[in-house]
Amino acid sequence: LFHTLTSFDKTIVADADAIHLLARYDELKDIIIARRKNTGKESVIVTPHPGELAALAHCGIPEVKADRMGVVQKVCKEYGVITVAKDADTLCMAKGEHTYLNSSGNDGMSTAGSGDVLAGLIGSFAARSVRLGKDIYEAVCLAVYVHGLAGDYQAEQNGKSFMVASDIIEAYKYILK
């Protein structure tokens, strides 16, 4: 992660182990803050579930559950990142102030790999927004919304009980027509 942050100047989506590394090593946070100062914008997107969000904020999951908005705001400001806090509804925040609460999606999406699929879609939308000179944060919010719609589409077509991550990917082609 250190090498990626210091040698790659494009937008980075950090999920899973990368989030735990960010939470553990302050020098990684310092690199992200320096990237933000150099570019004037967030270039790192983190996609934590409640446990990962707690690790980033150096608090417990009960604190996250009690004040998710406040914890997300703290992480955005402290790390200089766009945060996509995954849960029953997904909270997106940039600069600790721009907030989007997504309500698309369903509990069938709580399956292994669903977060990886979301991270990939966010990366794709963010890359396209950069290429087109558009706002990355808006692209992130749109990706979260589309991901939820894909899960809703699959739930409607096949039910929620046996949904797997590849079902969500399959639904993208219908959502993005």
C-alpha positions as CSV (number, residue, x, y, z in Angstrom):
1,L,0.0,0.0,0.0
2,F,2.9,2.4,0.8
3,H,4.3,1.8,-2.7
4,T,0.9,2.3,-4.4
5,L,0.2,5.6,-2.5
6,T,3.6,7.0,-3.2
7,S,4.1,5.9,-6.8
8,F,0.6,6.0,-8.3
9,D,-1.0,9.4,-8.7
10,K,-4.4,8.3,-9.8
11,T,-7.5,7.7,-7.7
12,I,-7.3,4.7,-5.4
13,V,-10.1,2.7,-3.9
14,A,-9.1,1.1,-0.6
15,D,-11.1,-1.8,0.9
16,A,-10.5,-4.7,3.4
17,D,-6.9,-5.2,4.3
18,A,-5.9,-1.8,2.8
19,I,-8.3,-0.1,5.3
20,H,-6.7,-2.1,8.2
21,L,-3.3,-1.0,7.1
22,L,-4.4,2.7,6.9
23,A,-5.8,2.4,10.4
24,R,-2.6,0.9,11.7
25,Y,0.1,3.0,10.1
26,D,0.0,6.8,10.6
27,E,2.6,7.3,7.8
28,L,0.1,6.0,5.3
29,K,-2.4,8.6,6.5
30,D,0.3,11.3,6.2
31,I,0.9,10.2,2.6
32,I,-2.9,10.5,1.8
33,I,-3.0,14.0,3.4
34,A,0.0,15.1,1.3
35,R,-1.6,13.8,-1.8
36,R,-4.7,15.8,-1.0
37,K,-2.7,19.0,-0.4
38,N,-0.8,18.5,-3.7
39,T,-4.0,18.0,-5.7
40,G,-6.5,20.0,-3.8
41,K,-9.0,17.1,-3.8
42,E,-9.5,13.6,-2.3
43,S,-7.8,10.9,-4.4
44,V,-8.4,8.0,-2.0
45,I,-11.8,6.4,-1.5
46,V,-12.3,4.0,1.4
47,T,-15.2,1.5,1.6
48,P,-15.4,0.3,5.2
49,H,-18.0,-1.9,6.8
50,P,-18.8,-1.0,10.5
51,G,-15.8,-3.0,11.8
52,E,-13.3,-1.4,9.4
53,L,-14.8,2.0,10.1
54,A,-14.3,1.5,13.8
55,A,-10.6,0.5,13.0
56,L,-10.1,3.7,11.0
57,A,-11.7,5.9,13.7
58,H,-9.9,4.0,16.5
59,C,-13.1,3.3,18.3
60,G,-15.4,0.3,18.9
61,I,-18.3,-0.9,16.7
62,P,-20.8,0.3,19.4
63,E,-19.5,3.9,18.9
64,V,-19.9,3.5,15.1
65,K,-23.5,2.2,15.6
66,A,-24.3,5.1,18.0
67,D,-23.0,7.9,15.8
68,R,-22.1,6.6,12.3
69,M,-22.4,10.1,10.7
70,G,-20.0,11.6,13.3
71,V,-17.5,8.7,12.9
72,V,-17.6,9.0,9.1
73,Q,-17.1,12.7,9.3
74,K,-14.1,12.2,11.6
75,V,-12.5,9.7,9.2
76,C,-13.1,11.9,6.2
77,K,-11.4,14.9,7.9
78,E,-8.6,12.9,9.6
79,Y,-7.6,10.9,6.6
80,G,-8.6,13.3,3.8
81,V,-10.6,10.6,2.0
82,I,-14.0,10.0,0.5
83,T,-15.7,7.5,2.7
84,V,-18.3,4.9,1.7
85,A,-19.6,3.5,5.0
86,K,-21.3,0.2,4.1
87,D,-24.2,-1.0,6.2
88,A,-27.9,-1.6,5.8
89,D,-27.9,1.8,4.1
90,T,-24.7,3.2,2.7
91,L,-23.4,6.5,3.8
92,C,-21.0,8.4,1.5
93,M,-19.2,11.5,2.6
94,A,-16.5,13.8,1.3
95,K,-14.6,16.5,3.1
96,G,-16.6,15.7,6.2
97,E,-19.5,17.7,4.9
98,H,-21.0,16.4,1.6
99,T,-23.2,13.5,2.6
100,Y,-25.3,11.0,0.6
101,L,-27.3,8.3,2.2
102,N,-28.2,5.6,-0.2
103,S,-31.2,3.5,0.4
104,S,-31.1,1.2,-2.7
105,G,-30.1,-2.4,-2.0
106,N,-31.2,-5.1,0.3
107,D,-30.0,-7.6,2.9
108,G,-29.5,-10.3,0.3
109,M,-26.4,-8.3,-0.7
110,S,-24.8,-9.2,2.6
111,T,-22.8,-11.9,0.9
112,A,-19.1,-12.7,0.4
113,G,-17.6,-10.6,-2.4
114,S,-20.4,-8.0,-2.6
115,G,-18.1,-5.3,-1.1
116,D,-15.4,-6.3,-3.6
117,V,-17.9,-5.8,-6.4
118,L,-18.9,-2.4,-5.1
119,A,-15.2,-1.4,-4.8
120,G,-14.7,-2.4,-8.4
121,L,-17.7,-0.4,-9.6
122,I,-16.6,2.6,-7.6
123,G,-13.1,2.4,-9.2
124,S,-14.7,2.2,-12.6
125,F,-17.0,5.1,-12.1
126,A,-14.3,7.2,-10.5
127,A,-11.8,6.5,-13.4
128,R,-14.4,7.5,-15.9
129,S,-15.3,10.7,-14.0
130,V,-11.6,11.7,-13.9
131,R,-11.3,11.1,-17.6
132,L,-14.3,13.2,-18.3
133,G,-13.3,16.0,-15.9
134,K,-16.3,15.3,-13.6
135,D,-16.5,15.2,-9.8
136,I,-15.3,11.9,-8.3
137,Y,-17.6,12.2,-5.3
138,E,-20.7,12.3,-7.5
139,A,-19.3,9.2,-9.4
140,V,-18.9,7.4,-6.1
141,C,-22.4,8.2,-5.0
142,L,-23.7,7.1,-8.4
143,A,-21.8,3.8,-8.2
144,V,-23.2,3.1,-4.7
145,Y,-26.7,3.7,-6.0
146,V,-26.3,1.5,-9.1
147,H,-24.8,-1.3,-7.0
148,G,-27.9,-1.1,-4.7
149,L,-30.2,-1.1,-7.7
150,A,-28.5,-4.2,-9.1
151,G,-29.1,-5.9,-5.8
152,D,-32.7,-4.9,-5.8
153,Y,-33.1,-6.1,-9.4
154,Q,-31.7,-9.5,-8.5
155,A,-33.9,-9.7,-5.4
156,E,-36.9,-9.0,-7.5
157,Q,-35.9,-11.5,-10.2
158,N,-34.5,-14.4,-8.0
159,G,-35.1,-13.6,-4.4
160,K,-32.6,-12.5,-1.7
161,S,-32.0,-15.8,0.0
162,F,-29.3,-17.2,-2.3
163,M,-27.9,-14.0,-3.9
164,V,-24.1,-14.1,-4.5
165,A,-21.8,-11.4,-5.6
166,S,-21.7,-12.5,-9.3
167,D,-25.5,-12.0,-9.4
168,I,-25.0,-8.4,-8.6
169,I,-22.5,-8.1,-11.4
170,E,-24.9,-9.8,-13.8
171,A,-27.6,-7.3,-13.0
172,Y,-25.4,-4.3,-13.9
173,K,-26.0,-4.9,-17.6
174,Y,-29.8,-4.4,-17.0
175,I,-29.3,-1.4,-14.7
176,L,-26.8,0.4,-16.9
177,K,-28.7,-0.1,-20.2
